[in-house]
Amino acid sequence: MNRFKKSKYVIIVFISVLIVSALLVTTYSSAVVTKVGDGISLVDRVVQKPFQWFNSIKSDLGHLTRTYDENESLKKQIYQLVVKSNEAESLKTENEQLRQLLDMKSKLQATKILATDVIMRSPVSWQQELTLDAGRLKGVSENMLVIANGGLIGSVSKVEDNSTVVNLLTNTENADKISVKIQHGSDVIYGIIVGYEKENEILKISQLNSNADISVGDKVTTGGLGNFNVKDIPVGDVVATTHSNDYLTREVTVKLTANIKDLYAVELVGNS
């Protein structure tokens, strides 16, 4: 009986040792696994950092590239819109000038009227002259006046077979001596265009044939005298009248009717 009890106690102790050992092993293994897992996780994070940075840089570069491409595309679209807008504005201006020429044509008292286009206007001589695409073969002669934008802009100075050079009224060295007349009520005063004042953008008229009064706003048209003999072409409006020191002569300054800055189409007029 005593031997059986001893054996029983031995078995219980053995089983208890096994259970405790198992628990200890399990706890230790779990701790080891946890430590190992933490170590692997740390290594994984360290290894992934360069790849994450590279992916971030790659993504940023991709965004920058797409943004650059979009900006270039937008610039091209804006440029195309500006070009189209400028073309439309040029066509609008040209059409308006053509309408003015047609309206003027019905009012002109001239035996020869020729419509033509401006083909050259150098920036160096922008205020002095321009070139037309019609010449002697189309009937242009050197005694013709030039009209655009509702009024006189100059006179023919040189004629070739297929082109014509126009001397503009804004040429400060203008020496064509075009006759004009100033209408003041029922009075008509004749004079000669003698120059252009670039600073104030006004035409100068002198050699008046009368001492009659002249007021600001009086209309000035071509006189029809001398070599350029087409009359009643609008020239401008009087802005001032000045006297010489001895009061023997007067000079009249005139604001031009025609806009000479933008010229596309003109009419040549003359009586021959």
DOGULO-204634 format. One line per 4 residues: number of its first residue (from 0); their letters; for each residue x negated, z negated, y of N, C-alpha, C. Coordinates in nm, 3 decimals. Example, Ala and Ser with C-alpha at 12.3 -4.5 7.8 and 13.67 -1.06 7.14 Angstrom:
<sites>
0) as) -1.319 -0.780 -0.569 -1.230 -0.780 -0.450 -1.320 -0.780 -0.330 | -1.285 -0.708 -0.225 -1.367 -0.714 -0.106 -1.290 -0.787 0.003 $
</sites>
This chain:
<sites>
0) mnrf) -0.084 0.000 -0.119 0.000 0.000 0.000 -0.087 0.000 0.124 | -0.191 -0.086 0.122 -0.281 -0.093 0.236 -0.353 0.038 0.257 | -0.386 0.104 0.153 -0.456 0.233 0.164 -0.365 0.337 0.227 | -0.239 0.331 0.194 -0.145 0.429 0.251 -0.132 0.410 0.401 $
4) kksk) -0.123 0.279 0.441 -0.110 0.251 0.584 -0.235 0.296 0.658 | -0.353 0.272 0.600 -0.477 0.316 0.664 -0.479 0.466 0.682 | -0.438 0.537 0.577 -0.436 0.685 0.584 -0.339 0.732 0.694 | -0.228 0.661 0.702 -0.127 0.698 0.804 -0.185 0.682 0.945 $
8) yvii) -0.257 0.568 0.962 -0.316 0.546 1.095 -0.421 0.650 1.128 | -0.498 0.688 1.028 -0.603 0.790 1.047 -0.541 0.921 1.091 | -0.430 0.954 1.022 -0.363 1.083 1.052 -0.309 1.080 1.195 | -0.250 0.967 1.234 -0.192 0.956 1.369 -0.302 0.969 1.474 $
12) vfis) -0.415 0.900 1.451 -0.528 0.907 1.544 -0.581 1.050 1.555 | -0.593 1.114 1.439 -0.645 1.253 1.436 -0.555 1.346 1.516 | -0.425 1.328 1.491 -0.329 1.416 1.562 -0.335 1.389 1.712 | -0.347 1.260 1.748 -0.355 1.225 1.890 -0.478 1.287 1.956 $
16) vliv) -0.592 1.280 1.883 -0.715 1.340 1.934 -0.698 1.490 1.956 | -0.632 1.553 1.855 -0.609 1.698 1.866 -0.524 1.733 1.987 | -0.419 1.650 2.003 -0.329 1.678 2.117 -0.402 1.660 2.250 | -0.477 1.551 2.263 -0.551 1.526 2.386 -0.655 1.634 2.411 $
20) sall) -0.724 1.674 2.302 -0.826 1.780 2.315 -0.763 1.910 2.361 | -0.646 1.936 2.299 -0.576 2.060 2.336 -0.537 2.059 2.483 | -0.486 1.944 2.529 -0.447 1.932 2.670 -0.567 1.949 2.762 | -0.680 1.883 2.721 -0.801 1.894 2.803 -0.852 2.037 2.810 $
24) vtty) -0.852 2.101 2.691 -0.899 2.241 2.687 -0.811 2.329 2.772 | -0.677 2.308 2.759 -0.581 2.390 2.835 -0.601 2.371 2.986 | -0.616 2.244 3.027 -0.635 2.214 3.170 -0.764 2.275 3.221 | -0.872 2.259 3.145 -1.002 2.314 3.184 -0.998 2.466 3.192 $
28) ssav) -0.933 2.526 3.091 -0.921 2.673 3.087 -0.844 2.724 3.207 | -0.735 2.651 3.240 -0.654 2.691 3.356 -0.737 2.683 3.484 | -0.815 2.578 3.496 -0.899 2.563 3.615 -1.003 2.673 3.622 | -1.063 2.702 3.503 -1.162 2.810 3.498 -1.101 2.942 3.536 $
32) vtkv) -0.981 2.967 3.476 -0.913 3.094 3.505 -0.881 3.105 3.654 | -0.836 2.991 3.710 -0.804 2.991 3.854 -0.927 3.021 3.938 | -1.039 2.953 3.903 -1.162 2.977 3.978 -1.207 3.121 3.966 | -1.201 3.170 3.841 -1.241 3.309 3.819 -1.151 3.403 3.897 $
36) gdgi) -1.019 3.374 3.894 -0.923 3.458 3.968 -0.951 3.458 4.117 | -0.983 3.337 4.170 -1.017 3.330 4.313 -1.142 3.411 4.345 | -1.239 3.400 4.255 -1.362 3.476 4.277 -1.337 3.625 4.276 | -1.260 3.669 4.178 -1.229 3.814 4.169 -1.152 3.859 4.291 $
40) slvd) -1.055 3.774 4.334 -0.975 3.809 4.453 -1.063 3.823 4.576 | -1.161 3.729 4.592 -1.252 3.735 4.704 -1.336 3.862 4.701 | -1.390 3.892 4.585 -1.470 4.014 4.570 -1.386 4.137 4.601 | -1.260 4.135 4.551 -1.172 4.249 4.574 -1.147 4.270 4.723 $
44) rvvq) -1.126 4.157 4.793 -1.103 4.168 4.937 -1.225 4.220 5.009 | -1.341 4.171 4.971 -1.466 4.216 5.033 -1.490 4.363 5.008 | -1.463 4.406 4.885 -1.484 4.547 4.849 -1.384 4.636 4.922 | -1.259 4.587 4.939 -1.155 4.669 4.999 -1.172 4.686 5.150 $
48) kpfq) -1.240 4.589 5.217 -1.252 4.593 5.362 -1.307 4.726 5.415 | -1.422 4.775 5.362 -1.474 4.904 5.414 -1.376 5.019 5.395 | -1.306 5.016 5.279 -1.210 5.124 5.253 -1.092 5.116 5.348 | -1.046 4.992 5.376 -0.936 4.975 5.471 -0.979 5.021 5.610 $
52) wfns) -1.102 4.984 5.651 -1.154 5.027 5.782 -1.164 5.179 5.790 | -1.215 5.239 5.681 -1.227 5.384 5.677 -1.089 5.450 5.685 | -0.992 5.397 5.612 -0.856 5.453 5.616 -0.796 5.439 5.755 | -0.826 5.322 5.820 -0.775 5.302 5.956 -0.836 5.403 6.052 $
56) iksd) -0.971 5.420 6.043 -1.038 5.519 6.129 -0.985 5.659 6.102 | -0.966 5.692 5.975 -0.915 5.824 5.936 -0.776 5.846 5.995 | -0.692 5.739 5.989 -0.557 5.749 6.044 -0.562 5.769 6.195 | -0.650 5.691 6.264 -0.663 5.705 6.410 -0.711 5.844 6.448 $
60) lghl) -0.810 5.894 6.372 -0.860 6.029 6.399 -0.751 6.132 6.379 | -0.670 6.110 6.279 -0.558 6.202 6.253 -0.460 6.202 6.369 | -0.430 6.080 6.422 -0.340 6.070 6.537 -0.401 6.138 6.660 | -0.532 6.114 6.682 -0.598 6.177 6.796 -0.598 6.329 6.785 $
64) trty) -0.623 6.378 6.665 -0.624 6.524 6.644 -0.486 6.583 6.670 | -0.383 6.516 6.617 -0.247 6.565 6.640 -0.209 6.559 6.787 | -0.251 6.449 6.854 -0.223 6.437 6.997 -0.293 6.546 7.077 | -0.419 6.572 7.043 -0.495 6.679 7.111 -0.427 6.814 7.091 $
68) dene) -0.388 6.842 6.966 -0.321 6.970 6.937 -0.190 6.981 7.014 | -0.115 6.870 7.020 0.011 6.871 7.094 -0.013 6.894 7.242 | -0.117 6.828 7.297 -0.150 6.848 7.439 -0.189 6.991 7.468 | -0.271 7.049 7.380 -0.311 7.189 7.399 -0.190 7.281 7.394 $
72) slkk) -0.100 7.253 7.301 0.022 7.334 7.289 0.107 7.321 7.415 | 0.120 7.197 7.466 0.198 7.175 7.587 0.134 7.243 7.708 | -0.001 7.239 7.716 -0.071 7.306 7.826 -0.043 7.456 7.824 | -0.048 7.514 7.704 -0.021 7.658 7.692 0.122 7.690 7.734 $
76) qiyq) 0.216 7.605 7.692 0.355 7.628 7.727 0.376 7.617 7.878 | 0.311 7.514 7.938 0.323 7.497 8.083 0.261 7.615 8.156 | 0.145 7.661 8.109 0.079 7.776 8.172 0.169 7.900 8.164 | 0.229 7.921 8.046 0.318 8.036 8.030 0.439 8.025 8.122 $
80) lvvk) 0.492 7.901 8.138 0.606 7.882 8.227 0.567 7.909 8.372 | 0.446 7.865 8.411 0.398 7.889 8.548 0.382 8.038 8.573 | 0.323 8.109 8.474 0.304 8.254 8.488 0.439 8.324 8.502 | 0.534 8.286 8.416 0.667 8.348 8.422 0.737 8.316 8.554 $
84) snea) 0.718 8.191 8.600 0.779 8.151 8.727 0.719 8.231 8.843 | 0.587 8.249 8.841 0.521 8.327 8.947 0.564 8.473 8.943 | 0.576 8.526 8.820 0.621 8.665 8.807 0.764 8.680 8.859 | 0.849 8.583 8.824 0.987 8.589 8.871 0.994 8.578 9.023 $
88) eslk) 0.910 8.490 9.081 0.909 8.474 9.225 0.858 8.600 9.293 | 0.755 8.663 9.234 0.703 8.788 9.290 0.808 8.899 9.286 | 0.879 8.908 9.173 0.985 9.009 9.161 1.097 8.984 9.260 | 1.130 8.855 9.278 1.235 8.819 9.373 1.195 8.860 9.514 $
92) tene) 1.068 8.830 9.551 1.019 8.865 9.684 1.015 9.017 9.703 | 0.967 9.086 9.600 0.960 9.233 9.608 1.099 9.294 9.621 | 1.195 9.244 9.544 1.332 9.295 9.553 1.391 9.271 9.691 | 1.362 9.153 9.747 1.411 9.122 9.881 1.350 9.217 9.984 $
96) qlrq) 1.222 9.246 9.970 1.157 9.339 10.062 1.216 9.480 10.049 | 1.244 9.520 9.927 1.305 9.653 9.907 1.443 9.661 9.970 | 1.522 9.552 9.958 1.654 9.550 10.019 1.643 9.559 10.171 | 1.545 9.488 10.228 1.525 9.493 10.373 1.484 9.634 10.418 $
100) lldm) 1.401 9.699 10.336 1.359 9.836 10.370 1.477 9.932 10.367 | 1.564 9.917 10.268 1.683 10.002 10.261 1.774 9.980 10.381 | 1.790 9.853 10.419 1.873 9.821 10.536 1.810 9.877 10.663 | 1.678 9.866 10.674 1.608 9.916 10.792 1.614 10.069 10.800 $
104) kskl) 1.608 10.133 10.684 1.606 10.280 10.680 1.728 10.340 10.748 | 1.843 10.275 10.729 1.966 10.330 10.788 1.971 10.314 10.940 | 1.885 10.229 10.995 1.886 10.203 11.140 1.774 10.276 11.213 | 1.678 10.330 11.140 1.562 10.391 11.204 1.594 10.527 11.264 $
108) qatk) 1.535 10.552 11.380 1.546 10.683 11.443 1.413 10.755 11.425 | 1.392 10.804 11.303 1.266 10.871 11.270 1.295 10.992 11.183 | 1.215 11.095 11.201 1.232 11.217 11.122 1.162 11.209 10.987 | 1.066 11.118 10.975 0.991 11.104 10.850 0.988 10.957 10.809 $
112) ilat) 1.042 10.930 10.691 1.043 10.793 10.637 0.993 10.798 10.493 | 0.891 10.721 10.464 0.831 10.724 10.331 0.809 10.582 10.280 | 0.871 10.550 10.167 0.852 10.419 10.105 0.735 10.423 10.008 | 0.654 10.319 10.007 0.538 10.315 9.919 0.499 10.171 9.890 $
116) dvim) 0.404 10.153 9.797 0.363 10.020 9.753 0.224 9.985 9.805 | 0.201 9.856 9.821 0.068 9.805 9.855 -0.015 9.798 9.727 | -0.131 9.863 9.726 -0.214 9.862 9.605 -0.341 9.780 9.621 | -0.378 9.746 9.744 -0.500 9.668 9.761 -0.495 9.594 9.894 $
120) rspv) -0.535 9.465 9.886 -0.547 9.385 10.008 -0.658 9.284 9.984 | -0.772 9.311 10.038 -0.890 9.229 10.013 -0.879 9.095 10.085 | -0.916 8.985 10.016 -0.916 8.854 10.082 -1.006 8.849 10.207 | -1.112 8.927 10.204 -1.205 8.929 10.318 -1.138 8.987 10.443 $
124) swqq) -1.054 9.087 10.425 -0.987 9.153 10.538 -0.836 9.136 10.531 | -0.792 9.020 10.481 -0.650 8.995 10.458 -0.566 9.012 10.584 | -0.618 8.968 10.696 -0.545 8.974 10.823 -0.564 9.107 10.895 | -0.659 9.187 10.847 -0.692 9.309 10.920 -0.625 9.436 10.864 $
128) eltl) -0.627 9.453 10.734 -0.580 9.580 10.678 -0.534 9.567 10.534 | -0.466 9.669 10.486 -0.428 9.682 10.346 -0.423 9.830 10.311 | -0.416 9.859 10.181 -0.417 9.998 10.134 -0.290 10.029 10.058 | -0.234 10.147 10.083 -0.110 10.192 10.019 -0.139 10.302 9.919 $
132) dagr) -0.044 10.322 9.826 -0.066 10.421 9.720 -0.008 10.559 9.753 | 0.011 10.590 9.880 0.057 10.722 9.923 -0.039 10.772 10.030 | -0.064 10.904 10.029 -0.157 10.960 10.126 -0.108 11.092 10.183 | -0.206 11.172 10.222 -0.176 11.299 10.288 -0.091 11.391 10.201 $
136) lkgv) -0.112 11.387 10.070 -0.036 11.474 9.980 0.113 11.440 9.976 | 0.147 11.319 10.016 0.289 11.281 10.021 0.345 11.284 10.162 | 0.265 11.334 10.256 0.315 11.352 10.392 0.278 11.245 10.491 | 0.186 11.158 10.457 0.145 11.053 10.550 0.055 11.112 10.659 $
140) senm) 0.077 11.070 10.782 -0.006 11.114 10.893 -0.050 10.993 10.975 | -0.149 11.011 11.061 -0.212 10.898 11.131 -0.130 10.847 11.250 | -0.018 10.907 11.280 0.064 10.860 11.392 0.189 10.787 11.343 | 0.183 10.730 11.222 0.299 10.664 11.164 0.286 10.512 11.177 $
144) lvia) 0.400 10.449 11.197 0.407 10.304 11.200 0.446 10.252 11.062 | 0.417 10.123 11.038 0.440 10.065 10.906 0.535 9.946 10.920 | 0.639 9.944 10.833 0.743 9.841 10.840 0.753 9.766 10.708 | 0.778 9.637 10.716 0.803 9.555 10.597 0.866 9.424 10.641 $
148) nggl) 0.940 9.361 10.551 1.001 9.230 10.578 1.081 9.226 10.708 | 1.149 9.337 10.737 1.241 9.340 10.850 1.180 9.370 10.985 | 1.053 9.410 10.989 0.993 9.439 11.119 0.863 9.515 11.109 | 0.804 9.542 11.225 0.678 9.614 11.233 0.563 9.526 11.183 $
152) igsv) 0.476 9.582 11.098 0.359 9.507 11.051 0.227 9.573 11.090 | 0.230 9.701 11.130 0.105 9.768 11.166 0.122 9.917 11.183 | 0.010 9.986 11.179 0.009 10.131 11.197 -0.095 10.193 11.106 | -0.077 10.321 11.078 -0.171 10.393 10.992 -0.303 10.415 11.068 $
156) skve) -0.413 10.381 11.002 -0.543 10.398 11.067 -0.631 10.500 10.996 | -0.608 10.521 10.866 -0.690 10.617 10.791 -0.607 10.673 10.677 | -0.611 10.806 10.662 -0.532 10.872 10.557 -0.624 10.952 10.466 | -0.613 10.926 10.336 -0.680 11.006 10.234 -0.574 11.086 10.160 $
160) dnst) -0.615 11.167 10.063 -0.518 11.249 9.991 -0.415 11.163 9.917 | -0.460 11.054 9.857 -0.368 10.975 9.774 -0.359 10.828 9.815 | -0.411 10.792 9.928 -0.405 10.653 9.974 -0.408 10.648 10.126 | -0.365 10.534 10.179 -0.360 10.516 10.324 -0.403 10.374 10.358 $
164) vvnl) -0.485 10.361 10.462 -0.525 10.230 10.511 -0.440 10.196 10.633 | -0.385 10.075 10.631 -0.297 10.028 10.740 -0.371 9.924 10.823 | -0.366 9.942 10.954 -0.421 9.845 11.048 -0.309 9.747 11.083 | -0.323 9.620 11.043 -0.216 9.522 11.063 -0.212 9.470 11.206 $
168) ltnt) -0.093 9.428 11.249 -0.079 9.369 11.382 -0.159 9.240 11.397 | -0.184 9.173 11.284 -0.259 9.047 11.286 -0.410 9.067 11.297 | -0.452 9.191 11.306 -0.594 9.221 11.326 -0.631 9.186 11.470 | -0.720 9.089 11.485 -0.757 9.045 11.621 -0.832 9.152 11.699 $
172) enad) -0.880 9.254 11.629 -0.952 9.363 11.696 -0.867 9.489 11.704 | -0.735 9.470 11.699 -0.642 9.582 11.702 -0.657 9.660 11.833 | -0.679 9.789 11.821 -0.697 9.872 11.941 -0.606 9.994 11.939 | -0.495 9.986 11.863 -0.407 10.103 11.849 -0.315 10.124 11.969 $
176) kisv) -0.298 10.021 12.053 -0.219 10.034 12.176 -0.076 10.084 12.147 | -0.007 10.013 12.063 0.132 10.048 12.031 0.221 10.004 12.146 | 0.309 10.094 12.190 0.400 10.062 12.301 0.518 9.981 12.250 | 0.563 9.886 12.334 0.679 9.804 12.300 0.768 9.792 12.424 $
180) kiqh) 0.890 9.746 12.398 0.980 9.719 12.510 1.045 9.582 12.490 | 1.064 9.512 12.602 1.122 9.378 12.601 1.260 9.387 12.667 | 1.361 9.340 12.595 1.498 9.346 12.647 1.535 9.212 12.708 | 1.555 9.212 12.839 1.599 9.091 12.910 1.731 9.123 12.980 $
184) gsdv) 1.838 9.086 12.917 1.970 9.123 12.971 1.984 9.274 12.974 | 2.009 9.326 13.092 2.020 9.471 13.107 1.887 9.536 13.144 | 1.786 9.454 13.167 1.654 9.505 13.205 1.570 9.536 13.081 | 1.493 9.644 13.089 1.400 9.681 12.982 1.261 9.690 13.043 $
188) iygi) 1.169 9.610 12.990 1.031 9.609 13.039 0.940 9.663 12.931 | 0.863 9.764 12.963 0.771 9.824 12.866 0.631 9.762 12.880 | 0.561 9.758 12.768 0.425 9.707 12.768 0.347 9.760 12.649 | 0.227 9.710 12.630 0.138 9.755 12.523 0.088 9.633 12.444 $
192) ivgy) 0.085 9.647 12.311 0.026 9.541 12.228 -0.125 9.546 12.248 | -0.183 9.434 12.293 -0.326 9.433 12.325 -0.407 9.340 12.234 | -0.343 9.265 12.147 -0.420 9.178 12.058 -0.334 9.079 11.983 | -0.403 8.994 11.907 -0.334 8.892 11.827 -0.413 8.763 11.833 $
196) eken) -0.343 8.653 11.856 -0.406 8.522 11.862 -0.388 8.452 11.728 | -0.496 8.448 11.651 -0.490 8.398 11.514 -0.454 8.250 11.506 | -0.505 8.170 11.600 -0.483 8.026 11.595 -0.335 7.991 11.604 | -0.263 8.057 11.695 -0.121 8.028 11.715 -0.029 8.130 11.650 $
200) eilk) -0.089 8.230 11.583 -0.012 8.334 11.512 0.088 8.402 11.605 | 0.037 8.450 11.717 0.123 8.519 11.813 0.060 8.651 11.857 | 0.147 8.747 11.885 0.105 8.879 11.932 0.097 8.877 12.084 | -0.001 8.949 12.139 -0.018 8.952 12.285 0.020 9.089 12.339 $
204) isql) 0.102 9.088 12.444 0.148 9.211 12.508 0.113 9.206 12.657 | 0.060 9.318 12.705 0.023 9.324 12.847 0.053 9.464 12.901 | 0.000 9.491 13.023 0.022 9.620 13.090 0.172 9.649 13.107 | 0.244 9.548 13.153 0.388 9.561 13.174 0.417 9.654 13.291 $
208) nsna) 0.526 9.728 13.281 0.559 9.827 13.385 0.657 9.773 13.487 | 0.692 9.645 13.477 0.794 9.590 13.566 0.766 9.442 13.590 | 0.813 9.394 13.709 0.802 9.252 13.741 0.931 9.177 13.711 | 1.021 9.241 13.642 1.148 9.178 13.608 1.124 9.053 13.524 $
212) disv) 1.220 8.961 13.531 1.208 8.836 13.458 1.203 8.860 13.307 | 1.127 8.775 13.241 1.119 8.774 13.094 1.136 8.630 13.049 | 1.224 8.606 12.954 1.253 8.470 12.908 1.215 8.451 12.762 | 1.193 8.324 12.728 1.167 8.290 12.589 1.289 8.330 12.504 $
216) gdkv) 1.262 8.397 12.393 1.370 8.443 12.305 1.409 8.587 12.325 | 1.360 8.651 12.433 1.391 8.793 12.453 1.337 8.874 12.335 | 1.414 8.975 12.294 1.377 9.057 12.180 1.275 9.163 12.219 | 1.178 9.185 12.129 1.075 9.286 12.150 1.083 9.388 12.038 $
220) ttgg) 1.089 9.515 12.073 1.093 9.625 11.976 0.991 9.731 12.017 | 0.967 9.828 11.928 0.875 9.937 11.963 0.936 10.022 12.074 | 0.846 10.072 12.161 0.894 10.147 12.277 0.913 10.295 12.253 | 0.847 10.352 12.152 0.861 10.494 12.124 0.778 10.583 12.214 $
224) lgnf) 0.681 10.525 12.284 0.596 10.604 12.374 0.459 10.622 12.312 | 0.387 10.724 12.359 0.251 10.747 12.311 0.248 10.808 12.172 | 0.136 10.782 12.101 0.118 10.843 11.968 0.216 10.789 11.865 | 0.248 10.661 11.874 0.341 10.601 11.778 0.480 10.601 11.842 $
228) nvkd) 0.553 10.710 11.816 0.672 10.738 11.896 0.806 10.706 11.828 | 0.806 10.616 11.733 0.933 10.570 11.677 0.975 10.444 11.752 | 1.096 10.445 11.808 1.139 10.332 11.891 1.237 10.241 11.817 | 1.258 10.123 11.874 1.357 10.024 11.830 1.327 9.959 11.694 $
232) ipvg) 1.202 9.961 11.653 1.165 9.884 11.534 1.142 9.739 11.579 | 1.205 9.640 11.516 1.186 9.501 11.556 1.039 9.460 11.549 | 0.993 9.395 11.655 0.855 9.345 11.660 0.854 9.192 11.659 | 0.936 9.131 11.743 0.940 8.985 11.745 1.018 8.930 11.862 $
236) dvva) 0.999 8.799 11.889 1.067 8.730 11.998 0.964 8.671 12.093 | 0.995 8.676 12.223 0.905 8.621 12.324 0.899 8.469 12.310 | 0.777 8.416 12.311 0.760 8.270 12.306 0.702 8.215 12.436 | 0.636 8.300 12.516 0.581 8.253 12.644 0.538 8.371 12.731 $
240) tths) 0.529 8.343 12.860 0.479 8.442 12.956 0.378 8.372 13.046 | 0.262 8.433 13.061 0.158 8.375 13.147 0.116 8.476 13.252 | 0.067 8.426 13.365 0.021 8.512 13.474 -0.130 8.503 13.487 | -0.189 8.608 13.538 -0.332 8.604 13.568 -0.353 8.517 13.692 $
244) ndyl) -0.478 8.488 13.725 -0.508 8.402 13.840 -0.458 8.461 13.972 | -0.460 8.592 13.984 -0.414 8.656 14.109 -0.267 8.695 14.105 | -0.200 8.661 13.994 -0.057 8.687 13.977 -0.024 8.837 13.982 | -0.122 8.920 13.962 -0.097 9.064 13.963 -0.057 9.116 13.826 $
248) trev) -0.098 9.048 13.723 -0.065 9.091 13.587 -0.004 8.976 13.508 | 0.074 9.012 13.408 0.134 8.913 13.318 0.098 8.947 13.174 | 0.093 8.842 13.093 0.075 8.861 12.949 0.187 8.788 12.876 | 0.249 8.857 12.781 0.361 8.802 12.705 0.314 8.776 12.563 $
252) tvkl) 0.346 8.658 12.511 0.313 8.627 12.371 0.441 8.631 12.288 | 0.427 8.684 12.166 0.544 8.713 12.083 0.523 8.662 11.941 | 0.627 8.598 11.887 0.628 8.558 11.746 0.682 8.674 11.665 | 0.604 8.718 11.565 0.642 8.836 11.487 0.770 8.814 11.406 $
256) tani) 0.848 8.919 11.394 0.968 8.916 11.309 0.929 8.919 11.162 | 0.835 9.007 11.127 0.797 9.028 10.987 0.698 8.923 10.940 | 0.714 8.883 10.816 0.616 8.797 10.749 0.508 8.887 10.690 | 0.386 8.874 10.740 0.278 8.962 10.696 0.195 8.899 10.585 $
260) kdly) 0.227 8.777 10.546 0.147 8.710 10.445 0.166 8.771 10.306 | 0.290 8.800 10.268 0.319 8.856 10.135 0.381 8.993 10.150 | 0.307 9.095 10.110 0.354 9.233 10.125 0.340 9.306 9.992 | 0.449 9.364 9.944 0.449 9.439 9.819 0.488 9.585 9.841 $
264) avel) 0.593 9.606 9.920 0.641 9.742 9.947 0.660 9.759 10.098 | 0.631 9.879 10.148 0.643 9.906 10.292 0.707 10.042 10.313 | 0.743 10.069 10.439 0.791 10.201 10.478 0.703 10.256 10.589 | 0.668 10.380 10.574 0.594 10.452 10.679 0.693 10.538 10.755 $
268) vgns) 0.691 10.528 10.888 0.787 10.604 10.969 0.714 10.677 11.081 | 0.765 10.797 11.114 0.704 10.874 11.219 0.795 10.988 11.263 | 0.765 11.043 11.376 0.835 11.162 11.427 0.731 11.273 11.444 | 0.738 11.373 11.358 0.637 11.479 11.364 0.704 11.614 11.369 $
</sites>
